[in-house]
């Protein structure tokens, strides 16, 4: 399990109380999905990026509200996914209170790239 990257992703998601997630890029040919973690009230302020490689399933809103976390889930029944493999890793972007819709990504790898929001010279 990619515990270190998962932990880094959750640190990024907690970068600010109003950190939200939006789908930045989806390339079905390359099987890659990229999400930006950004400030909900100031959308140009981006805290970093989560990327998923070898994506075989993607179900997500174009943008979330704040308060999301990322976890690996097992045994989840994903709509319109009939080719489930027991070795698949399913990531869930979720809110702990369950009041917002979850996003599900089945992917082989997760990456996390924080960005400096201070700019040159810090």
MMTF fields as JSON, N, C-alpha, C and O atoms, coordinates in Angstrom:
{
  "mmtfVersion": "1.0.0",
  "mmtfProducer": "UNKNOWN",
  "numBonds": 487,
  "numAtoms": 488,
  "numGroups": 122,
  "numChains": 1,
  "numModels": 1,
  "chainsPerModel": [1],
  "groupsPerChain": [122],
  "chainIdList": ["A"],
  "bondAtomList": [4, 2, 8, 6, 12, 10, 16, 14, 20, 18, 24, 22, 28, 26, 32, 30, 36, 34, 40, 38, 44, 42, 48, 46, 52, 50, 56, 54, 60, 58, 64, 62, 68, 66, 72, 70, 76, 74, 80, 78, 84, 82, 88, 86, 92, 90, 96, 94, 100, 98, 104, 102, 108, 106, 112, 110, 116, 114, 120, 118, 124, 122, 128, 126, 132, 130, 136, 134, 140, 138, 144, 142, 148, 146, 152, 150, 156, 154, 160, 158, 164, 162, 168, 166, 172, 170, 176, 174, 180, 178, 184, 182, 188, 186, 192, 190, 196, 194, 200, 198, 204, 202, 208, 206, 212, 210, 216, 214, 220, 218, 224, 222, 228, 226, 232, 230, 236, 234, 240, 238, 244, 242, 248, 246, 252, 250, 256, 254, 260, 258, 264, 262, 268, 266, 272, 270, 276, 274, 280, 278, 284, 282, 288, 286, 292, 290, 296, 294, 300, 298, 304, 302, 308, 306, 312, 310, 316, 314, 320, 318, 324, 322, 328, 326, 332, 330, 336, 334, 340, 338, 344, 342, 348, 346, 352, 350, 356, 354, 360, 358, 364, 362, 368, 366, 372, 370, 376, 374, 380, 378, 384, 382, 388, 386, 392, 390, 396, 394, 400, 398, 404, 402, 408, 406, 412, 410, 416, 414, 420, 418, 424, 422, 428, 426, 432, 430, 436, 434, 440, 438, 444, 442, 448, 446, 452, 450, 456, 454, 460, 458, 464, 462, 468, 466, 472, 470, 476, 474, 480, 478, 484, 482],
  "bondOrderList": [1, 1, 1, 1, 1, 1, 1, 1, 1, 1, 1, 1, 1, 1, 1, 1, 1, 1, 1, 1, 1, 1, 1, 1, 1, 1, 1, 1, 1, 1, 1, 1, 1, 1, 1, 1, 1, 1, 1, 1, 1, 1, 1, 1, 1, 1, 1, 1, 1, 1, 1, 1, 1, 1, 1, 1, 1, 1, 1, 1, 1, 1, 1, 1, 1, 1, 1, 1, 1, 1, 1, 1, 1, 1, 1, 1, 1, 1, 1, 1, 1, 1, 1, 1, 1, 1, 1, 1, 1, 1, 1, 1, 1, 1, 1, 1, 1, 1, 1, 1, 1, 1, 1, 1, 1, 1, 1, 1, 1, 1, 1, 1, 1, 1, 1, 1, 1, 1, 1, 1, 1],
  "groupList": [{"groupName": "UNK", "atomNameList": ["N", "CA", "C", "O"], "elementList": ["N", "C", "C", "O"], "formalChargeList": [0, 0, 0, 0], "bondAtomList": [1, 0, 2, 1, 3, 2], "bondOrderList": [1, 1, 2], "singleLetterCode": "X", "chemCompType": "L-PEPTIDE LINKING"}],
  "groupTypeList": [0, 0, 0, 0, 0, 0, 0, 0, 0, 0, 0, 0, 0, 0, 0, 0, 0, 0, 0, 0, 0, 0, 0, 0, 0, 0, 0, 0, 0, 0, 0, 0, 0, 0, 0, 0, 0, 0, 0, 0, 0, 0, 0, 0, 0, 0, 0, 0, 0, 0, 0, 0, 0, 0, 0, 0, 0, 0, 0, 0, 0, 0, 0, 0, 0, 0, 0, 0, 0, 0, 0, 0, 0, 0, 0, 0, 0, 0, 0, 0, 0, 0, 0, 0, 0, 0, 0, 0, 0, 0, 0, 0, 0, 0, 0, 0, 0, 0, 0, 0, 0, 0, 0, 0, 0, 0, 0, 0, 0, 0, 0, 0, 0, 0, 0, 0, 0, 0, 0, 0, 0, 0],
  "groupIdList": [1, 2, 3, 4, 5, 6, 7, 8, 9, 10, 11, 12, 13, 14, 15, 16, 17, 18, 19, 20, 21, 22, 23, 24, 25, 26, 27, 28, 29, 30, 31, 32, 33, 34, 35, 36, 37, 38, 39, 40, 41, 42, 43, 44, 45, 46, 47, 48, 49, 50, 51, 52, 53, 54, 55, 56, 57, 58, 59, 60, 61, 62, 63, 64, 65, 66, 67, 68, 69, 70, 71, 72, 73, 74, 75, 76, 77, 78, 79, 80, 81, 82, 83, 84, 85, 86, 87, 88, 89, 90, 91, 92, 93, 94, 95, 96, 97, 98, 99, 100, 101, 102, 103, 104, 105, 106, 107, 108, 109, 110, 111, 112, 113, 114, 115, 116, 117, 118, 119, 120, 121, 122],
  "secStructList": [7, 7, 2, 2, 2, 2, 2, 2, 2, 2, 2, 2, 2, 6, 1, 1, 6, 6, 3, 3, 3, 3, 3, 3, 3, 3, 3, 6, 6, 6, 6, 3, 3, 3, 3, 3, 3, 3, 3, 1, 1, 1, 6, 6, 7, 3, 3, 3, 3, 3, 3, 3, 3, 1, 7, 1, 3, 3, 3, 7, 7, 1, 3, 3, 3, 3, 7, 3, 3, 3, 3, 3, 3, 7, 1, 7, 7, 7, 6, 6, 7, 7, 7, 7, 7, 6, 6, 7, 7, 3, 3, 3, 3, 3, 3, 6, 6, 1, 7, 1, 7, 7, 3, 3, 3, 3, 7, 1, 3, 3, 3, 3, 3, 3, 7, 7, 1, 1, 7, 6, 6, 7],
  "xCoordList": [0.84, 0.0, 0.88, 1.91, 0.481, 1.269, 1.011, 0.514, 1.348, 1.04, 1.692, 1.062, 2.949, 3.656, 2.992, 2.772, 2.674, 2.027, 0.624, 0.182, -0.068, -1.404, -1.319, -2.142, -0.341, -0.155, 0.192, -0.329, 1.067, 1.426, 0.204, 0.027, -0.629, -1.838, -2.772, -3.358, -2.914, -3.798, -3.236, -4.003, -1.917, -1.315, -1.634, -1.976, -1.524, -1.844, -3.316, -3.642, -4.201, -5.632, -5.974, -6.991, -5.135, -5.356, -4.527, -4.358, -4.017, -3.149, -3.848, -3.191, -5.148, -5.916, -7.33, -7.808, -7.996, -9.369, -10.323, -11.325, -10.026, -10.88, -10.239, -10.52, -9.377, -8.787, -9.852, -10.532, -9.979, -10.944, -10.188, -8.992, -10.888, -10.266, -11.06, -12.291, -10.329, -10.989, -10.221, -8.997, -10.964, -10.351, -9.651, -10.299, -8.349, -7.551, -7.352, -7.408, -7.123, -6.896, -7.245, -6.961, -7.86, -8.174, -7.767, -8.303, -6.833, -6.348, -6.638, -5.861, -7.758, -8.093, -7.079, -6.867, -6.452, -5.465, -4.239, -3.71, -3.793, -2.643, -3.046, -2.187, -4.352, -4.902, -4.364, -3.899, -4.439, -3.92, -4.952, -5.579, -5.12, -6.014, -5.215, -4.428, -5.43, -4.743, -5.788, -6.686, -5.645, -6.532, -5.714, -4.604, -6.254, -5.618, -6.279, -7.498, -5.461, -5.947, -5.795, -4.685, -6.91, -6.904, -7.74, -8.474, -7.619, -8.379, -9.775, -9.918, -10.791, -12.17, -12.624, -13.359, -12.204, -12.628, -11.712, -12.135, -10.473, -9.511, -8.996, -7.905, -9.752, -9.424, -8.058, -7.533, -7.481, -6.157, -5.054, -3.943, -5.339, -4.351, -4.376, -5.306, -3.341, -3.262, -2.199, -1.057, -2.586, -1.678, -0.835, 0.252, -1.341, -0.612, -1.494, -2.609, -0.965, -1.652, -1.581, -0.567, -2.674, -2.717, -2.824, -3.642, -2.02, -2.147, -2.257, -1.684, -3.002, -3.24, -2.828, -3.218, -2.044, -1.547, -2.213, -2.619, -2.311, -2.942, -4.364, -4.751, -5.119, -6.5, -7.397, -7.393, -8.154, -9.107, -10.556, -11.475, -10.767, -12.118, -12.014, -11.163, -12.895, -12.91, -14.358, -15.082, -14.763, -16.104, -15.914, -15.594, -16.113, -15.855, -16.61, -16.907, -16.92, -17.451, -16.308, -15.142, -16.626, -15.594, -14.869, -13.692, -15.59, -15.004, -15.707, -16.902, -14.941, -15.514, -15.582, -15.072, -16.207, -16.146, -14.912, -14.046, -14.824, -13.665, -13.834, -14.925, -12.729, -12.77, -12.591, -12.912, -12.095, -11.942, -10.656, -9.671, -10.692, -9.536, -9.479, -10.431, -8.371, -8.191, -7.909, -7.143, -8.522, -8.253, -8.341, -8.876, -7.808, -7.941, -9.086, -9.131, -10.009, -11.175, -11.192, -10.655, -11.808, -11.968, -13.44, -14.186, -13.843, -15.201, -16.266, -17.446, -15.883, -16.872, -17.456, -16.725, -18.763, -19.453, -19.534, -20.315, -18.723, -18.678, -19.647, -19.617, -20.513, -21.466, -20.748, -19.676, -21.338, -20.854, -19.424, -18.707, -19.02, -17.679, -17.833, -17.941, -17.842, -18.025, -16.733, -16.743, -15.617, -14.345, -13.447, -12.227, -14.04, -13.285, -12.287, -12.6, -11.094, -10.027, -9.692, -9.628, -9.483, -9.211, -7.94, -7.782, -7.031, -5.783, -5.906, -4.967, -7.036, -7.227, -7.171, -7.655, -6.58, -6.553, -7.574, -7.496, -8.531, -9.564, -9.33, -9.307, -9.155, -8.997, -10.342, -11.092, -10.641, -11.862, -11.508, -10.866, -11.929, -11.898, -13.223, -14.277, -13.194, -14.422, -14.369, -13.301, -15.525, -15.581, -15.912, -16.773, -15.249, -15.494, -16.947, -17.412, -17.673, -19.072, -20.02, -21.203, -19.524, -20.337, -21.397, -22.278, -21.331, -22.361, -22.109, -22.998, -20.907, -20.567, -20.355, -19.993, -20.575, -20.375, -18.902, -18.014, -18.668, -17.303, -16.904, -17.746, -15.597, -15.034, -14.287, -13.683, -14.33, -13.648, -12.708, -13.081, -11.48, -10.473, -9.824, -9.254, -9.91, -9.202, -7.93, -7.986, -6.789, -5.517, -4.392, -4.472, -3.344, -2.192, -1.28, -0.64, -1.221, -0.298, -0.908, -1.728, -0.487, -0.863, 0.405, 1.414, 0.354, 1.46, 0.924, -0.241, 1.779, 1.392, 2.502, 3.668, 2.123, 3.094, 2.645, 1.81, 3.174, 2.832, 3.459, 4.5, 2.816, 3.344, 3.568, 2.831, 4.583, 4.8, 3.853, 3.828, 3.071, 2.127, 2.728, 2.078, 3.985, 4.615, 5.266, 5.474, 5.594, 6.241, 7.734, 8.261, 8.431, 9.884, 10.301, 9.688, 11.322, 11.838, 11.123, 11.517, 10.033, 9.332, 8.766, 8.151],
  "yCoordList": [-1.189, 0.0, 1.246, 1.292, 2.211, 3.452, 4.383, 5.495, 3.931, 4.685, 6.061, 7.026, 6.168, 7.452, 8.486, 9.622, 8.12, 9.067, 9.412, 10.552, 8.455, 8.716, 9.723, 10.634, 9.563, 10.507, 11.897, 12.897, 11.962, 13.255, 13.913, 15.128, 13.116, 13.656, 14.252, 15.311, 13.588, 14.104, 15.358, 16.22, 15.477, 16.719, 17.844, 18.95, 17.57, 18.582, 18.985, 20.169, 18.007, 18.303, 19.131, 19.824, 19.059, 19.829, 21.117, 21.721, 21.535, 22.719, 23.985, 24.918, 24.027, 25.212, 24.752, 23.765, 25.458, 25.095, 25.14, 24.425, 25.966, 26.07, 25.429, 25.833, 24.428, 23.7, 22.8, 22.045, 22.898, 22.091, 21.363, 21.581, 20.506, 19.703, 19.889, 19.909, 20.024, 20.081, 19.21, 19.096, 18.603, 17.798, 18.753, 19.582, 18.642, 19.538, 18.966, 19.698, 17.666, 17.037, 15.563, 14.886, 15.085, 13.662, 13.251, 13.772, 12.33, 11.84, 10.347, 9.538, 9.974, 8.544, 7.714, 6.547, 8.281, 7.527, 7.195, 6.085, 8.149, 7.935, 7.312, 6.937, 7.202, 6.68, 7.46, 6.881, 8.796, 9.656, 10.708, 11.321, 10.911, 11.951, 12.842, 12.364, 14.154, 15.131, 16.025, 16.554, 16.176, 17.025, 18.141, 17.907, 19.357, 20.459, 20.628, 20.523, 20.891, 21.26, 22.777, 23.299, 23.479, 24.931, 25.579, 24.899, 26.887, 27.651, 27.892, 28.458, 27.467, 27.536, 28.965, 29.183, 29.921, 31.305, 32.06, 33.044, 31.625, 32.238, 31.137, 30.613, 30.775, 29.624, 29.661, 28.613, 30.832, 30.907, 30.447, 30.159, 30.374, 29.931, 28.407, 27.808, 27.798, 26.331, 25.845, 26.303, 24.915, 24.374, 23.215, 22.943, 22.543, 21.409, 20.55, 20.925, 19.392, 18.518, 17.064, 16.606, 16.371, 14.921, 14.316, 14.762, 13.321, 12.667, 11.159, 10.574, 10.577, 9.133, 8.551, 9.065, 7.483, 6.844, 5.483, 4.83, 5.085, 3.822, 3.753, 2.777, 4.799, 4.898, 4.007, 4.103, 3.15, 2.306, 2.685, 2.169, 3.586, 4.032, 5.387, 5.606, 6.302, 7.641, 8.097, 8.184, 8.383, 8.911, 10.064, 9.854, 11.293, 12.433, 13.662, 13.79, 14.568, 15.862, 16.684, 16.422, 17.664, 18.521, 19.309, 19.64, 19.605, 20.361, 19.952, 19.659, 19.938, 19.616, 20.87, 21.928, 20.731, 21.788, 21.512, 20.732, 22.131, 21.976, 20.777, 20.22, 20.39, 19.365, 17.937, 17.01, 17.728, 16.36, 15.726, 16.407, 14.386, 13.567, 12.445, 12.242, 11.718, 10.621, 9.345, 9.352, 8.256, 6.96, 5.877, 6.091, 4.718, 3.54, 2.719, 2.445, 2.328, 1.56, 0.204, 0.041, -0.754, -2.079, -2.457, -1.978, -3.312, -3.829, -2.831, -3.054, -1.736, -0.74, -1.149, -1.561, -1.03, -1.375, -0.116, 0.792, -0.075, 1.102, 0.95, -0.067, 1.951, 1.884, 1.726, 2.293, 0.971, 0.75, 0.23, 0.498, -0.501, -1.105, -2.607, -3.13, -3.296, -4.737, -5.515, -6.728, -4.856, -5.551, -5.438, -5.33, -5.462, -5.312, -6.45, -7.618, -6.083, -7.036, -6.929, -5.828, -8.05, -8.059, -7.299, -6.877, -7.115, -6.401, -4.891, -4.149, -4.435, -3.006, -2.219, -2.677, -1.037, -0.126, 0.966, 1.655, 1.121, 2.139, 3.23, 2.982, 4.454, 5.625, 6.33, 6.403, 6.844, 7.605, 8.973, 9.069, 10.027, 11.38, 11.547, 11.378, 11.874, 11.873, 12.96, 13.49, 13.288, 14.153, 13.274, 12.401, 13.484, 12.636, 12.631, 11.625, 13.727, 13.748, 13.115, 12.942, 12.767, 12.104, 12.974, 12.458, 14.283, 15.172, 15.604, 16.158, 15.356, 15.717, 14.437, 13.406, 14.491, 13.28, 12.882, 13.733, 11.597, 11.078, 10.997, 10.969, 10.962, 10.687, 9.366, 9.077, 8.563, 7.267, 7.194, 7.522, 6.758, 6.608, 5.244, 4.959, 4.408, 3.129, 3.355, 3.627, 3.238, 3.557, 2.724, 2.248, 2.56, 1.792, 2.614, 2.077, 3.944, 4.774, 6.131, 6.656, 6.682, 8.016, 8.832, 8.33, 10.085, 11.004, 12.298, 12.649, 12.99, 14.233, 15.252, 14.999, 16.417, 17.46, 18.755, 19.458, 19.104, 20.377, 21.523, 21.356, 22.673, 23.877, 24.94, 25.03, 25.734, 26.886, 27.979, 28.369, 28.48, 29.55, 30.918, 31.944, 30.929, 32.194, 32.848, 34.061, 32.064, 32.618, 32.751, 32.377, 33.287, 33.422, 34.296, 35.326, 33.872, 34.639, 34.384, 34.909, 33.548, 33.085, 34.116, 33.802],
  "zCoordList": [0.0, 0.0, 0.0, 0.673, -0.73, -0.82, 0.36, 0.179, 1.567, 2.783, 2.829, 3.263, 2.385, 2.459, 1.549, 1.971, 0.329, -0.593, -0.112, -0.257, 0.45, 0.991, 2.139, 2.228, 3.001, 4.106, 3.576, 4.07, 2.578, 1.97, 1.328, 1.421, 0.684, 0.058, 1.101, 0.875, 2.234, 3.283, 3.941, 4.371, 4.028, 4.513, 3.542, 3.961, 2.25, 1.238, 1.305, 1.218, 1.459, 1.543, 2.78, 2.803, 3.798, 5.027, 5.053, 6.112, 3.905, 3.826, 4.301, 4.764, 4.193, 4.601, 4.925, 4.366, 5.82, 6.195, 5.002, 4.99, 4.005, 2.817, 1.588, 0.46, 1.802, 0.682, 0.063, 0.758, -1.247, -1.998, -3.104, -3.298, -3.821, -4.872, -6.164, -6.157, -7.272, -8.586, -9.565, -9.499, -10.471, -11.522, -12.476, -13.115, -12.572, -13.399, -14.8, -15.788, -14.881, -16.186, -16.113, -15.125, -17.171, -17.303, -18.704, -19.683, -18.814, -20.098, -20.172, -19.665, -20.804, -20.851, -21.629, -21.299, -22.647, -23.42, -22.564, -22.636, -21.762, -20.882, -19.552, -18.753, -19.312, -18.051, -16.857, -15.876, -16.963, -15.911, -15.531, -16.395, -14.225, -13.714, -12.781, -11.964, -12.915, -12.063, -11.401, -12.056, -10.091, -9.301, -8.682, -8.203, -8.687, -7.982, -6.622, -6.491, -5.619, -4.292, -4.233, -4.333, -4.07, -4.196, -3.093, -2.375, -2.969, -1.982, -2.548, -3.631, -1.825, -2.307, -2.61, -3.573, -1.819, -2.053, -3.002, -3.61, -3.142, -4.065, -4.992, -4.766, -6.027, -6.873, -7.553, -7.927, -7.717, -8.34, -7.392, -7.838, -6.103, -5.114, -5.051, -4.512, -5.611, -5.682, -4.705, -4.733, -3.845, -2.833, -3.367, -2.858, -4.387, -4.935, -5.812, -6.174, -6.143, -7.092, -6.623, -6.095, -6.831, -6.644, -8.039, -8.842, -8.334, -9.627, -9.432, -8.513, -10.319, -10.282, -11.628, -12.676, -11.598, -12.817, -13.004, -12.043, -14.245, -14.631, -14.071, -13.429, -14.327, -13.852, -14.714, -15.942, -14.06, -14.781, -14.483, -15.12, -13.515, -13.161, -12.493, -11.631, -12.902, -12.32, -12.193, -13.184, -10.979, -10.694, -9.725, -8.555, -10.215, -9.349, -9.835, -11.023, -8.903, -9.324, -9.919, -9.624, -10.743, -11.322, -10.235, -10.375, -9.144, -8.033, -6.745, -6.739, -5.651, -4.346, -3.487, -3.856, -2.362, -1.353, -0.492, -0.889, 0.661, 1.529, 2.454, 2.579, 3.103, 4.142, 3.675, 4.418, 2.479, 1.968, 2.464, 2.75, 2.561, 2.886, 1.863, 1.109, 1.831, 0.888, 1.661, 2.624, 1.243, 1.868, 0.804, -0.284, 1.137, 0.288, 0.849, 2.048, -0.013, 0.422, -0.267, -1.363, 0.385, -0.196, -0.141, 0.713, -1.05, -1.036, -1.429, -1.156, -2.061, -2.465, -3.826, -4.726, -3.957, -5.202, -6.059, -5.776, -7.099, -7.954, -9.124, -9.817, -9.358, -10.456, -11.801, -12.011, -12.682, -14.054, -14.127, -15.092, -13.122, -13.147, -13.009, -11.9, -14.138, -14.131, -14.181, -13.973, -14.451, -14.623, -13.398, -13.525, -12.231, -10.985, -10.814, -11.044, -10.409, -10.131, -8.646, -8.099, -8.007, -6.564, -6.209, -5.063, -7.16, -6.883, -7.109, -6.821, -7.612, -7.854, -6.556, -5.52, -6.617, -5.472, -5.751, -6.768, -4.842, -4.981, -3.952, -2.746, -4.463, -3.608, -3.501, -4.475, -2.323, -2.116, -1.544, -0.498, -2.235, -1.682, -0.971, -1.584, 0.311, 1.106, 2.162, 2.467, 2.719, 3.892, 5.088, 4.986, 6.216, 7.386, 7.847, 8.383, 7.652, 8.087, 7.074, 7.367, 5.891, 4.879, 4.228, 3.54, 4.43, 3.893, 2.452, 1.806, 1.948, 0.569, -0.234, 0.333, -1.55, -2.357, -2.41, -2.454, -2.404, -2.521, -3.985, -4.883, -4.196, -5.516, -5.398, -4.365, -6.46, -6.456, -7.644, -8.771, -7.375, -8.406, -8.221, -7.167, -9.239, -9.216, -10.025, -11.224, -9.36, -10.007, -9.418, -8.286, -10.21, -9.753, -8.854, -7.949, -9.111, -8.336, -8.026, -8.78, -6.898, -6.445, -6.278, -5.782, -6.692, -6.468, -5.87, -6.059, -5.157, -4.491, -4.729, -4.425, -5.282, -5.576, -4.922, -5.491, -3.73, -3.109, -3.907, -4.542, -3.861, -4.51, -3.461, -2.48, -3.674, -2.805, -3.227, -4.394, -2.285, -2.62, -2.333, -2.53, -1.862, -1.531, -2.734, -2.737, -3.763, -4.951, -4.754, -3.706, -5.765, -5.699, -4.509, -4.231, -3.84, -2.709, -1.4, -0.359, -1.45, -0.284, 0.573, 1.592]
}
